[in-house]
Amino acid sequence: MCRQQSAIDQALELLRPGGTLMLVGIPREDRISFSIDKMRRKELTVINVAARNHCPQTAIDWIASGKADIDFMVTIISRLIRPTPLLSPGIGMASSRP
């Protein structure tokens, strides 16, 4: 569900040329904006979907059970990495040394 302008902006960046942005639910603000130049250059389509009670859980259940095949929708797979600490032990934080 896309309720924040920053999420919409990020989606426009991530979409491939010819992609479709699907907005599900009601945004927090009465108005949202799109980079028309970016949408034109990438030839993007926007679809609005009204939110329905209990539909997200039904969709999650279908995906989890294999009843809904979503493999064709996957465009990017990213590997999560473990973040490195910003500070070394003993510098700005307690050290485990005696």
Secondary structure, 3 states (H helix, E strand, C coil): CCCCHHHHHHHHHHCCCCCEEEEECCCCCCCCCCCHHHHHHHCCEEEEECCCCCHHHHHHHHHHHCCCCCHHHCCCCCCCCCCCCCCCCCCCCCCCCC
